[in-house]
Amino acid sequence: MAHNEFKSNVIQPLLTDLYEVTMAYSFWKDRKHDVRAVFDLFFRKNPFQGEFTVFAGLKDCLLYLESFRFSASDISYLKSKLPKNTEPEFFDYLASLTAKDVTVHAVEEGTIVFPKVPLVSLEGPLAVVQLLETTFLTLINFASLVTTNAARYRLAAPENVRLLEFGLRRAQGPDGGLSASKYAFTGGFDGTSNLLAGKIFDIPVSGTHAHSFVMTYSNVNQLNSRTLKNVHDGKEYDFVAACFEWRAKIANKLGIVESEANDGEIAAFIAYALAFPESFVALVDTYNVLRSGLLNFAAVAMALDQFGYHPIGIRIDSGDLAYLSKEAYKLFQQIANHFECPWFTSLHIIASNDLNEDTIHSLNDQGHKITSFAIGTHLVTCQKQPALGCVYKLTEINSQPCIKLSEDLDKVTIPGRKKVYRLYGQDGFAILDLLAKSNEKEPQVGDRILCRHPILESKRAFVIPSSVTCLLEKWWYNGEITRPLPTLVDIKNKVSKGLATLRPDMKRHLNPTPYKVSVTETLYEEMHSIWLENAPIGELS
């Protein structure tokens, strides 16, 4: 089936590592290219010192499979890069490849996931599924990392506070910026400053103005427009005069020194309000928030209200954000009381200035009055941890389970085709994820199920689930996407609902409780049997 979804022209078969093609040639030359193989894509450790991850990027992988085909120019390029003794028939083979013989089982995008759990399991001809490795990893690693980062910000911020992604200018290039805007939204953000992301992905866009806009004006005489239509009677009036009248009234009533307010700043605010009278937001920290910015904003806001418009609020981009937001709210309350305009206390206070997750927790502790956080660098670059570390490992070849061994036990893989179940307790919270062989009976509600640690023999527990969910579902078969693709809003809602099924101690900022990932007794025995078969026996003398 065809899908009218955005597809980046960068995502193509050559968006891969050279060694994928060299391995494919070796398989082809040894006539092993059509042997059936199973690869699992998973990660080993949750990011950001947390205990959960959000899975994202599946839709992009599925759309890539729809168009997976080496072009004539791809083949020509590969001919120039592979050794001259590469057999020409191999290039004919590459030119004929599609993903029609691949089957993909995956966790639904937006699901909360954990280490060792297969996010995607691909079965198909060995050479083809090997060629898909790097592209799948690059599509899932960054997407899952940014979505997880965004979800953590959403957990950190109070529920009634809006989150805005303002990171395009700090992102790792245009592709990184566009992807970050997309996945920040699915992770829980409410909007973006990125217009292209808004256009392509239908994400709400938001923005104010820069300090340079304010600095453009030095006095009110530089204004070329002065009048604004009054909504109440439809007539044009001198808006500039109204703003200065209100500035004098507010300063006099509240005991503020009007002469300290910057006239160039109020001129800039007036110009912006004349352009956007129904969505006026002012950046108030160009000169001094308390002595100038707030008074100038309040004057323009009251004038807009007099003319029948509803201003939105302010943005603070520097200084002590907790203190300044509280002072701003205090002023808003005073104006509301003195001038009998209760709407003034509902104005937004937007904070920016290199915010990160720790800063938000600190602001919460200080009792800030911020209603929106605009977050850029730390969100889109995932500065706290720049990579997730998903891996793509062979788990079955020619119907035989196989294992990757290592002295680092975290790198020992779980062999064979698997199913993954999430077991829930009576309180509705997830207890653990259970990996089982693909031919095992599905665990049932009320059963007493032995769940074992994949590696450590003594770690085991019986679980009696109140509900069970199968996580791996078939998404690609016989050359087609087999399930309806979710919208970004669907994925965003999935993230929110999934987080609600985790106990609070697993989501806390400091020292969260690890979530358990277990295997069935049958899978444990098979894994350790294969392990012993493949592990060398040492000899001492």
C-alpha positions in Angstrom: 0.0 0.0 0.0 1.2 3.5 -0.8 1.5 6.1 2.0 1.4 9.8 1.5 3.9 10.4 4.3 7.0 12.7 4.3 10.1 10.8 3.1 13.5 12.4 3.3 15.5 11.9 0.0 18.5 11.3 2.2 17.1 8.0 3.4 18.2 5.6 0.7 20.1 2.3 0.4 23.5 4.1 0.3 22.8 5.7 3.7 24.7 2.8 5.1 28.2 1.7 6.0 30.5 0.2 3.4 31.0 -3.0 5.4 27.2 -3.9 5.0 27.8 -4.1 1.2 31.1 -6.0 1.5 29.5 -8.5 3.8 26.6 -8.8 1.3 29.1 -9.5 -1.4 30.8 -12.2 0.7 27.5 -13.8 1.4 26.5 -13.7 -2.3 29.9 -15.1 -3.4 29.5 -17.9 -0.9 25.9 -18.5 -2.0 24.6 -17.8 1.5 22.8 -14.6 0.6 19.4 -16.2 0.6 19.8 -18.1 3.9 17.0 -17.0 6.3 18.3 -14.9 9.1 16.8 -13.1 12.1 18.3 -9.9 13.5 17.1 -8.1 16.7 17.5 -4.3 17.2 17.8 -3.3 20.8 19.8 -1.2 23.3 21.7 -2.1 26.4 21.4 0.9 28.7 18.7 3.6 29.2 19.9 7.1 28.5 20.2 10.2 30.7 20.9 8.2 33.8 17.2 7.2 33.8 15.4 3.9 33.8 13.1 4.1 30.7 13.4 4.9 27.0 10.8 5.8 24.4 10.8 3.9 21.2 10.6 6.0 18.0 11.5 5.9 14.4 9.6 2.9 13.3 7.4 4.7 10.8 10.5 6.0 9.0 11.9 2.5 8.8 8.7 1.1 7.3 8.5 3.9 4.8 12.1 3.2 3.9 11.3 -0.4 3.2 8.6 0.6 0.8 11.2 2.4 -1.4 14.2 0.2 -0.7 15.9 -0.2 -4.1 19.4 0.5 -5.4 19.3 3.0 -8.2 21.4 2.9 -11.4 23.6 5.7 -10.0 23.9 3.7 -6.7 25.2 0.7 -8.6 27.5 2.8 -10.7 29.0 4.3 -7.5 29.4 0.9 -5.9 31.2 -0.4 -8.9 33.7 2.4 -8.5 34.3 1.7 -4.8 34.4 -2.1 -4.6 37.5 -4.0 -5.7 37.9 -4.4 -9.5 37.7 -8.2 -9.1 34.1 -8.0 -7.7 31.9 -10.2 -10.0 29.6 -8.1 -12.2 26.7 -10.4 -11.4 26.7 -9.2 -7.8 25.7 -5.7 -9.0 22.9 -7.2 -11.0 21.8 -8.9 -7.8 21.9 -5.6 -5.9 19.9 -3.9 -8.6 17.2 -6.5 -8.3 16.8 -6.3 -4.5 13.6 -5.2 -2.7 12.3 -5.7 0.8 9.5 -8.0 -0.3 11.0 -11.1 1.4 11.6 -9.4 4.7 9.3 -9.7 7.7 9.4 -7.1 10.4 8.0 -7.5 13.9 8.3 -4.4 16.1 7.1 -2.7 19.2 4.6 0.0 18.5 6.2 3.5 18.1 5.8 5.5 21.3 6.0 2.5 23.6 8.1 2.8 26.7 10.9 0.3 26.3 13.9 -1.1 28.3 17.3 -2.7 27.7 17.6 -6.1 26.0 14.1 -6.0 24.7 13.9 -6.3 20.9 12.5 -3.1 19.5 12.5 -4.5 16.0 13.0 -8.0 14.8 13.8 -8.5 11.1 13.6 -11.9 9.3 14.6 -12.4 5.7 17.4 -13.3 3.3 20.7 -12.8 5.1 22.2 -10.3 2.6 19.1 -8.1 2.6 18.5 -7.9 6.3 22.3 -7.3 6.7 22.0 -4.4 4.3 19.2 -2.8 6.4 21.3 -2.6 9.6 22.9 0.8 9.5 19.9 2.6 8.1 17.5 1.2 10.7 20.0 2.1 13.4 20.4 5.7 12.3 16.6 6.1 12.0 15.8 4.6 15.4 18.8 5.7 17.6 18.4 9.5 17.3 14.6 9.4 17.1 14.3 7.3 20.3 16.9 9.5 22.1 15.2 12.8 21.3 11.8 11.4 22.1 13.0 10.1 25.4 14.7 13.4 26.2 11.5 15.3 25.4 9.5 12.9 27.6 11.9 13.5 30.5 11.3 17.3 30.1 7.6 16.7 30.1 7.9 14.8 33.4 10.1 17.5 34.9 7.7 20.4 34.0 4.5 20.9 35.9 1.5 19.5 34.0 0.0 23.0 33.3 3.2 24.3 31.8 3.6 24.3 28.0 6.8 23.1 26.4 8.1 24.7 23.2 11.0 23.4 21.2 13.2 26.3 20.0 16.3 24.3 19.0 16.7 24.4 15.2 19.6 26.9 15.2 21.5 24.7 17.7 20.8 21.3 16.1 23.3 19.1 14.3 22.5 20.3 10.8 19.1 20.7 9.0 18.3 17.0 9.1 19.0 16.8 12.8 17.0 20.0 13.4 13.9 18.7 11.5 14.0 15.3 13.2 14.5 16.9 16.6 11.4 19.1 16.1 9.4 16.0 15.1 10.4 13.7 17.9 10.3 16.4 20.6 6.7 16.8 19.7 6.0 13.1 20.0 7.8 13.0 23.3 5.4 15.6 24.8 6.3 19.1 23.6 3.4 21.3 22.6 5.0 23.2 19.7 8.1 24.2 17.8 9.7 27.4 16.4 10.6 25.3 13.2 8.4 26.4 10.4 9.4 23.5 8.1 8.6 21.0 10.8 5.2 22.7 11.3 4.5 22.5 7.6 5.6 18.9 7.1 4.4 17.3 10.3 1.5 19.7 11.2 3.1 20.6 14.5 1.9 23.8 16.1 4.4 26.6 15.6 5.3 29.3 18.1 7.6 32.2 18.4 8.1 35.8 19.6 10.9 38.2 18.5 14.6 38.6 19.2 16.6 41.2 21.2 17.7 42.6 17.9 14.1 43.6 17.1 13.9 45.7 20.3 17.4 47.2 19.7 16.3 48.3 16.3 14.3 51.2 17.9 15.8 53.9 20.0 12.8 56.1 20.5 9.1 56.4 19.6 9.8 58.9 16.8 11.1 56.0 14.7 7.7 54.5 14.5 6.2 54.9 11.0 2.8 53.5 12.0 0.8 54.9 15.0 -2.8 54.0 14.6 -4.7 50.8 15.3 -8.4 49.8 14.6 -10.5 49.7 17.7 -12.5 46.4 17.7 -15.4 48.0 19.6 -16.3 50.7 17.0 -14.1 49.8 14.0 -12.3 53.2 13.9 -8.6 53.9 13.8 -7.1 55.7 16.9 -3.6 56.8 18.0 -2.3 53.6 19.6 1.1 55.1 20.5 -0.6 57.8 22.6 -2.7 55.2 24.3 0.4 53.1 25.2 2.1 56.1 26.8 -1.0 57.1 28.7 -1.2 53.6 30.1 2.5 53.6 31.0 2.1 56.8 33.0 -1.1 55.5 34.7 0.5 52.2 35.7 3.8 53.8 36.9 1.8 56.3 39.0 -0.5 53.8 40.5 2.1 51.2 41.4 4.9 53.6 42.4 7.2 52.7 39.5 9.8 55.2 38.2 8.6 55.7 34.6 11.7 57.5 33.5 13.7 54.3 34.0 11.7 52.6 31.3 13.5 52.5 27.9 11.6 54.4 25.2 13.2 52.4 22.4 11.9 49.3 24.0 8.3 50.5 24.2 8.6 51.7 20.6 9.6 48.2 19.6 6.7 46.7 21.6 4.3 49.0 20.0 5.6 48.2 16.5 5.2 44.5 17.2 1.7 44.9 18.8 0.6 46.9 15.7 1.7 43.9 13.5 0.3 41.3 15.8 -2.4 42.8 18.0 -4.1 39.4 18.6 -1.0 37.5 19.5 1.3 40.0 21.2 4.2 38.5 23.2 7.1 40.7 24.2 10.7 39.8 25.1 11.2 41.9 28.2 14.9 41.4 29.1 16.8 43.4 26.5 17.5 46.2 29.0 16.1 45.5 32.4 13.2 43.3 33.2 12.0 44.9 36.4 12.8 48.6 35.6 11.8 48.7 32.0 10.6 45.5 30.2 7.6 44.7 32.5 6.3 48.3 32.6 6.6 48.8 28.9 4.9 45.5 28.2 2.1 46.2 30.7 1.4 49.6 29.0 1.1 48.1 25.5 -1.0 45.1 26.9 -3.5 47.5 28.6 -3.7 49.6 25.4 -4.4 46.5 23.4 -7.1 45.6 25.8 -8.6 49.1 25.5 -8.7 48.6 21.7 -10.4 45.2 22.1 -7.5 42.8 21.7 -6.1 40.1 24.0 -2.3 40.1 24.5 -0.6 36.8 25.2 2.3 37.5 27.6 6.1 37.9 28.0 9.3 36.0 27.4 12.3 36.2 29.7 15.6 35.0 28.2 18.1 35.8 30.9 18.7 36.4 34.6 17.2 34.7 37.6 14.2 33.1 35.9 12.5 31.9 39.1 12.8 35.4 40.8 11.9 37.3 37.6 8.9 35.2 36.9 7.6 35.7 40.4 8.1 39.4 40.2 6.4 39.5 36.9 3.4 37.6 38.2 3.3 39.9 41.3 3.1 42.9 38.9 0.4 41.2 36.9 -1.6 40.7 40.0 -1.2 44.3 41.1 -2.4 45.6 37.7 -5.3 43.2 37.7 -6.4 44.4 41.1 -5.8 48.2 40.6 -7.3 48.4 37.2 -10.0 45.7 37.6 -8.8 43.5 34.8 -8.6 39.9 36.1 -7.4 38.6 32.7 -3.9 40.1 33.4 -3.1 37.3 35.9 -3.7 34.8 33.1 -1.0 36.2 30.8 1.8 33.8 29.9 5.3 34.0 31.3 7.6 32.2 28.9 11.1 31.3 29.9 14.1 30.5 27.7 17.9 30.8 28.2 19.7 27.4 27.7 17.3 25.5 29.8 17.9 21.8 30.7 16.2 19.2 32.7 18.1 20.0 35.9 17.3 23.7 35.6 13.5 22.9 35.4 13.7 20.8 38.5 15.5 23.7 40.3 13.0 26.2 39.1 10.2 24.0 40.4 11.9 23.9 43.8 12.0 27.7 43.8 8.3 28.1 43.1 8.6 29.8 39.7 5.5 31.3 38.0 6.6 30.3 34.5 3.8 29.1 32.2 5.9 28.0 29.2 9.4 26.7 28.8 11.1 27.3 25.4 13.9 24.8 25.2 16.6 24.5 22.5 20.2 23.3 22.8 19.9 20.7 25.5 16.8 19.2 24.0 17.7 18.8 20.4 21.4 17.9 20.8 20.7 15.6 23.8 23.7 17.3 25.4 23.4 15.1 28.5 23.9 12.0 26.4 24.5 12.4 22.7 23.8 8.7 21.6 21.5 5.9 22.6 23.6 3.0 21.5 21.1 0.7 19.8 22.7 -2.4 18.3 21.6 -4.9 15.6 22.5 -8.5 16.4 22.0 -11.8 14.6 19.9 -14.1 16.7 19.0 -16.9 14.3 20.6 -18.3 11.1 19.1 -21.0 8.9 16.5 -21.8 11.7 19.3 -22.2 14.3 19.4 -19.8 17.3 22.8 -18.2 17.8 24.5 -16.1 20.5 27.1 -13.4 20.7 29.4 -14.0 23.7 31.5 -11.5 25.5 33.5 -11.1 28.7 31.2 -8.1 29.3 28.0 -9.9 30.3 25.9 -6.9 29.2 26.9 -7.7 25.6 25.9 -11.3 25.7 22.8 -11.6 23.3 19.6 -13.5 23.8 19.3 -16.1 21.0 16.5 -17.1 18.7 13.1 -15.7 17.6 11.3 -14.2 20.5 8.1 -12.8 21.7 7.9 -10.0 24.3 5.2 -9.7 26.9 4.5 -6.9 29.4 3.1 -8.1 32.7 1.0 -5.7 34.8 0.0 -5.8 38.4 -3.4 -5.2 40.1 -2.5 -1.5 40.4 -2.2 -1.1 36.7 1.6 -0.5 36.8 3.9 -2.6 34.6 5.8 -5.2 36.7 8.3 -6.5 34.1 8.9 -7.4 30.5 9.1 -11.1 29.7 11.0 -12.5 26.7 9.9 -15.9 25.5 10.7 -18.3 22.6 8.4 -17.6 19.7 6.7 -21.0 20.0 6.0 -20.8 23.7 2.5 -20.5 25.1 1.5 -16.9 25.8 1.4 -16.1 29.5 -2.1 -15.9 30.9 -3.7 -13.6 33.4 -3.7 -15.3 36.8 -0.9 -17.8 35.9 2.0 -18.1 38.3 4.9 -17.4 35.9 8.6 -18.0 36.7 10.6 -15.0 35.4 14.3 -15.3 35.3 17.2 -12.9 34.9 18.8 -13.6 31.5 22.3 -14.0 33.0 22.2 -14.4 36.7 21.0 -17.8 37.9 19.9 -16.7 41.4 17.8 -13.8 40.2 14.3 -15.1 39.6 10.7 -14.4 40.8 7.2 -15.7 40.3 4.8 -13.2 38.8 1.0 -13.4 38.8 -0.1 -10.8 36.2 -3.4 -9.1 36.3 -3.0 -8.2 32.6 -0.7 -9.2 29.8 0.3 -7.3 26.6 2.2 -8.7 23.6 4.6 -6.0 22.5 6.0 -7.4 19.2 3.6 -7.1 16.4 3.9 -7.7 12.6 4.4 -4.4 10.8 5.9 -5.5 7.4 5.2 -8.6 5.4 5.2 -9.6 1.7 6.4 -6.2 0.6 3.7 -4.2 2.4 3.1 -2.3 5.6 0.5 -4.5 7.4 -0.9 -2.1 10.0 -2.2 1.5 9.9 0.6 4.0 10.5 0.0 6.2 13.5 0.0 9.9 13.3 2.4 12.0 15.4 -0.5 12.8 17.8 -1.2 9.1 18.1 2.4 8.4 19.0 2.5 11.4 21.4 -0.6 10.0 23.2 1.0 6.5 23.3 4.0 8.0 25.1 1.8 9.7 27.7 -0.3 6.7 28.4 2.8 4.4 28.6 4.5 6.7 31.1 1.4 6.5 33.3 1.9 2.7 33.6 5.4 3.1 35.2 5.6 3.4 38.9 6.6 6.9 40.1 9.9 5.6 41.5 10.9 4.4 38.1 10.5 7.9 36.6 12.0 10.0 39.3 14.9 12.3 38.5 17.4 11.0 40.9 18.2 7.3 41.5 15.2 5.8 39.7 14.3 2.2 40.4 15.4 -0.1 37.5 12.7 -1.9 35.6 13.0 -5.7 35.2 13.5 -7.5 31.9 13.2 -11.3 32.3 13.2 -14.4 30.3 11.1 -17.6 30.6 12.5 -20.7 32.1 12.5 -22.3 28.6 14.4 -19.4 27.0 16.8 -19.3 29.9 17.7 -22.9 29.5 18.1 -22.7 25.7 20.2 -19.5 26.0 22.6 -21.1 28.6 22.8 -24.3 26.7 23.9 -22.5 23.5 26.2 -20.4 25.7 28.0 -23.4 27.0 28.2 -25.0 23.5 30.0 -21.9 22.2 32.1 -20.8 25.1 35.7 -22.1 25.0 36.9 -24.3 27.9 40.0 -23.0 29.5 43.0 -25.2 30.3 45.3 -24.7 33.3 48.7 -26.3 33.9 
